Amino acid sequence: MVRWLRYQHDGESGFGQLDGQSITVFEGNMFGEPVSSGQTIPLDAVTLDLPCRPSKLIALWNNFHAMAEKQGLDRPQSPLFFIKPPNTYRASGQDVVIPDGVGRLLFEGELGIVVGKAGRDLTAETAASHIFGYTCLNDVTALDILKADQSFAQWTRSKGLDGFGPFGPVIATELDSDALTVRVRVNGRERQSYPLADMIFKPAEVVAMVSQGMTLEPGDLVACGTSNGAGPIPKGATVEVEIEGIGVLANRFA
């Protein structure tokens, strides 16, 4: 397993591989053929940046058997998804400023799939080679906005506000998603815990299906959806999303 990250150090942007508390610096393109510079930087000497900059964040709904059963939802024939715009992105450690008047916020801890090379109309077999790695993601929702109009569920607006799509802290490669668990803590108290083995559509299937007619670019992010246990974010709270092998995505909601 390799854990890739991006960082800010002495006013410069960079990326590299995390090894314990040290970063091995790389040059070039993370999704191309990056080359080690031979330099290392202590992790505590940098500020974490987004581990990649997706052209789009595709987020799934109703992709876990347990949640579908609890909410009385039918198994979808293909992934149900919406897209979160780039203004939602925040790195681990960055604050999310809650806009005035948005009402109740909901956290949804999720596994994020990071695409490593461009592709369209992929099969499940070919899609696997397009997966670069995985990251943690918090799909934040403004519930009152989502349900404000009976004639139209406002998925984009309620999930597309500034900072409502934090992800990170790293991109981890060579993980078996079926062996992992998503855990979410709010102010240190565990609020969500569910196995990724319960996914209806597995990562390669997800990437293949969402690529039908839609080109996926290197660095694009696909959120696998959440399961039971998603809950409220009080103002001033710190929300942590943890997945083994990836680490902890932590953001304060101010």
C-alpha positions in Angstrom: 0.0 0.0 0.0 1.2 3.5 -0.8 -0.4 6.7 0.7 -0.1 9.7 -1.5 -0.7 13.3 -0.3 -0.4 16.9 -1.4 0.9 19.6 0.9 2.0 23.2 1.3 5.5 23.8 2.6 7.4 27.2 2.7 4.9 28.7 0.4 5.3 25.9 -2.2 2.9 23.2 -3.3 4.1 19.6 -3.5 3.1 16.0 -3.3 4.7 12.8 -2.2 4.3 9.5 -0.4 3.7 9.3 3.3 5.9 6.9 5.3 5.1 7.1 9.0 5.8 10.7 10.0 7.9 11.5 6.9 7.0 12.5 3.3 9.1 11.3 0.4 8.8 14.1 -2.1 7.9 13.3 -5.7 8.0 15.4 -8.9 5.9 15.2 -12.1 2.3 14.0 -12.3 0.9 11.8 -9.5 -1.4 10.1 -12.0 1.4 9.8 -14.7 4.9 8.6 -13.9 6.0 10.5 -10.8 9.7 10.5 -9.9 11.1 10.6 -6.4 13.3 13.7 -5.8 15.2 12.0 -3.1 14.1 14.6 -0.6 12.1 14.0 2.5 10.0 16.4 4.7 8.7 15.8 8.2 4.9 15.5 8.2 4.6 18.0 11.0 6.4 20.6 8.9 3.7 20.8 6.2 0.1 21.9 5.9 -2.1 19.2 4.3 -3.7 20.1 1.0 -6.4 18.3 -1.0 -4.8 15.0 -2.1 -6.0 15.6 -5.6 -8.2 18.2 -7.4 -11.1 16.5 -9.1 -12.8 18.0 -12.1 -15.9 16.5 -10.7 -17.1 14.7 -7.5 -19.7 12.1 -8.3 -21.7 11.1 -5.1 -23.9 8.0 -4.9 -27.2 7.6 -3.1 -28.7 4.2 -1.9 -25.7 2.0 -2.3 -25.8 0.0 0.9 -28.1 -2.9 1.6 -28.6 -2.0 5.3 -29.7 1.5 4.6 -32.0 0.4 1.8 -33.6 -2.1 4.0 -34.1 0.4 6.9 -35.6 3.1 4.6 -37.7 0.7 2.5 -35.8 1.5 -0.7 -35.6 -0.8 -3.7 -32.3 -2.0 -5.0 -31.3 0.4 -7.8 -30.7 -1.0 -11.3 -27.7 1.3 -11.7 -26.0 3.9 -9.4 -28.1 6.8 -8.4 -25.9 9.9 -8.1 -25.5 13.7 -8.1 -22.4 15.9 -8.6 -20.8 18.2 -6.0 -19.0 21.2 -7.5 -15.3 22.1 -6.8 -16.3 24.8 -4.3 -17.3 22.1 -1.9 -13.8 20.7 -1.6 -11.9 21.1 1.7 -8.7 19.5 2.9 -8.4 17.7 6.2 -7.7 20.2 8.9 -9.5 23.1 7.2 -12.5 24.7 8.7 -15.9 24.6 7.0 -17.8 27.9 7.5 -21.5 27.2 7.9 -23.5 29.7 5.9 -26.1 31.7 7.8 -29.7 30.4 7.6 -29.0 27.0 6.1 -30.6 25.1 9.0 -29.7 21.6 10.0 -26.5 19.9 8.6 -26.0 16.2 8.2 -22.6 14.3 8.0 -22.3 11.3 5.8 -19.0 9.5 6.1 -18.0 7.7 2.9 -15.3 5.9 0.9 -14.1 8.0 -2.0 -12.7 6.3 -5.2 -10.0 8.3 -6.9 -9.8 7.8 -10.7 -6.2 7.4 -12.0 -6.6 7.6 -15.8 -9.2 8.8 -18.3 -11.9 6.5 -19.5 -15.5 6.3 -20.8 -17.9 3.4 -21.3 -15.8 1.1 -19.1 -16.6 -2.5 -18.1 -16.2 -3.7 -14.5 -13.1 -5.6 -15.7 -11.5 -2.6 -17.4 -12.7 -0.1 -14.7 -10.5 -1.8 -12.0 -7.4 -0.6 -13.7 -8.7 3.0 -13.7 -8.9 3.1 -9.9 -5.9 4.8 -8.5 -6.8 4.6 -4.9 -9.2 5.5 -2.1 -9.8 8.4 0.3 -12.2 9.5 3.1 -15.0 11.8 2.3 -17.8 13.7 4.2 -20.8 14.3 2.0 -22.3 17.2 4.0 -26.0 18.0 3.4 -28.2 21.0 4.4 -31.4 19.0 5.2 -33.8 22.0 5.3 -32.7 23.1 1.8 -33.0 19.6 0.5 -36.6 19.3 1.5 -37.7 23.0 1.2 -39.8 22.5 -2.0 -42.2 19.6 -2.2 -42.0 19.6 -6.0 -38.2 19.3 -6.3 -35.6 17.8 -4.0 -32.7 20.2 -4.1 -29.8 17.8 -4.1 -27.3 20.1 -5.8 -28.0 23.1 -3.7 -28.2 21.3 -0.4 -25.0 19.4 -1.0 -23.2 22.0 -3.1 -22.4 24.8 -0.7 -18.9 25.9 0.1 -17.0 23.3 2.0 -19.7 20.6 1.9 -17.4 18.0 0.3 -14.2 17.7 2.4 -12.0 14.7 1.5 -8.6 13.3 2.4 -6.2 13.2 4.1 -4.4 10.9 1.6 -5.1 8.6 -1.3 -4.3 5.0 -0.4 -3.6 2.4 -3.0 -4.0 -1.4 -3.0 -6.8 -1.5 -0.5 -9.5 -4.2 -0.3 -12.6 -2.2 0.3 -14.6 -5.2 1.5 -12.2 -5.5 4.5 -12.8 -1.9 5.6 -15.1 0.0 7.9 -16.2 3.6 7.8 -16.3 5.3 11.2 -17.4 8.9 12.0 -16.9 10.8 15.2 -18.4 14.1 16.2 -16.4 15.9 18.9 -14.7 12.6 19.6 -17.9 10.5 20.0 -18.5 7.7 17.5 -21.7 8.3 15.6 -21.5 6.2 12.5 -19.8 2.8 11.8 -20.6 0.5 8.9 -18.8 -2.2 6.8 -18.0 -1.4 3.2 -18.6 -5.0 2.4 -22.3 -4.1 2.5 -22.1 -2.0 -0.7 -24.7 -2.8 -3.4 -22.3 -1.8 -6.2 -18.6 -2.4 -5.6 -16.0 0.1 -6.6 -15.1 -1.3 -10.0 -18.8 -1.7 -10.8 -19.5 1.9 -9.7 -16.7 3.3 -11.9 -17.8 1.3 -14.9 -21.5 2.3 -14.5 -20.9 6.1 -14.0 -18.5 6.1 -16.9 -21.3 5.2 -19.4 -21.5 8.3 -21.6 -19.4 10.3 -19.1 -15.6 10.6 -19.4 -13.9 10.2 -16.1 -10.6 12.2 -15.8 -7.5 11.5 -13.7 -8.2 12.8 -10.2 -11.9 12.6 -10.4 -13.6 11.4 -7.2 -16.5 9.0 -6.8 -18.1 8.8 -3.4 -19.6 5.4 -2.7 -22.6 6.5 -0.7 -23.2 6.1 3.0 -25.1 3.7 5.2 -27.1 3.9 8.5 -26.0 6.3 11.2 -25.6 9.6 9.4 -26.4 12.4 11.8 -26.4 16.1 12.7 -23.4 18.4 12.8 -23.7 21.0 15.6 -22.1 24.4 15.0 -18.6 24.4 16.3 -18.2 20.6 16.1 -15.3 18.7 14.7 -16.3 15.8 12.4 -13.8 13.0 11.8 -14.2 10.3 9.1 -11.8 7.4 9.6 -11.1 4.4 7.3 -8.3 1.9 8.0 -5.3 2.4 5.8 -6.4 5.9 4.7 -6.4 7.7 8.1 -8.6 10.4 9.5 -10.3 13.2 7.7 -11.0 15.9 10.3 -12.8 19.2 9.8 -14.3 21.8 12.2 -17.7 23.3 11.3 -17.5 26.9 12.4 
